[in-house]
Amino acid sequence: MSTDWLQWHDAYAGLAGRLTAVQNQIERHLTNTNPDSVRVISACAGDGRDLLGVLAGRKDAARVSALLVEYDATLAARAREAAEPLPSAIEVVRADAARSDVYAHAVPADLVLLCGIFGNISDADVRATIEAAPELCAPGAEVVWTRHRREPDLTPAIRDWFAGAGFDEVAFVAPENETWSVGVHRLATAPRPFEPGRHWFTFLR
Ligand SMILES: C[S@@+](CC[C@H](N)C(=O)[O-])C[C@H]1O[C@@H](n2cnc3c(N)ncnc32)[C@H](O)[C@@H]1O
């Protein structure tokens, strides 16, 4: 990996719209599922500001538990710090989020965040990750994902791959004057059994 992800997070302002769009989807999911408990998985979570920012503003945050997986030690530490005051049960693990084993104790999840991943891995790995996503999901779980739409725009293929993996599209937010997009897909078929020992993707930058 050559990208300085710490610096990327410090310059997040350019992606403020994307963050809001992701947080809106998390809010919607939590509101729709109230008062049930919600288990969240966030892969390549960064400092966790999307989920943790939402939880910080919710009175019902105690019903949410989450596993955040992030490779960078400083970002993982920031996530832990942000999670500390919350009533939610938040586990931050510093590990390779591409390895299925890291999720073994946290599946099935009701909400899976795959944000900031699909623009940094090969198209084949995007597809493999989407095809593996049902292994992380409880019945009816939602996956929130992001991807830029610079040419060649992969989002039409991504949406097809989610459909092929048994998901219905809940939302696709793609403002005309922006290059980011945020998608939400709900598992409409039976979840697939979790497979340990898999490696789904490799960051290219
Ligand atoms: C584009 S950022 C996305 C952060 C956050 N999900 C968001 O959308 O704001 C990508 C993050 O993935 C982390 N990362 C890259 N490869 C990883 C891996 N194999 N396992 C875990 N984290 C990884 C980077 O350190 C970085 O924090």
The ligand as a Gaussian input file, in Angstrom:
#p B3LYP/6-31G(d) Opt

LIG

0 1
 C      -10.530000       5.058000       1.672000
 S      -10.244000       4.706000       3.362000
 C      -11.911000       4.383000       3.912000
 C      -12.135000       4.617000       5.365000
 C      -13.612000       4.574000       5.776000
 N      -14.214000       3.273000       5.524000
 C      -14.382000       5.653000       5.048000
 O      -15.089000       5.358000       4.085000
 O      -14.259000       6.816000       5.453000
 C       -9.579000       3.093000       3.259000
 C       -9.128000       2.540000       4.592000
 O       -8.801000       1.162000       4.440000
 C       -7.669000       0.862000       5.231000
 N       -7.110000      -0.378000       4.686000
 C       -6.479000      -0.563000       3.509000
 N       -6.218000      -1.875000       3.309000
 C       -6.704000      -2.515000       4.396000
 C       -6.767000      -3.879000       4.790000
 N       -6.271000      -4.849000       4.019000
 N       -7.341000      -4.181000       5.962000
 C       -7.849000      -3.219000       6.758000
 N       -7.843000      -1.911000       6.445000
 C       -7.270000      -1.566000       5.273000
 C       -6.805000       2.093000       5.114000
 O       -5.872000       2.186000       6.187000
 C       -7.861000       3.190000       5.150000
 O       -8.118000       3.610000       6.467000

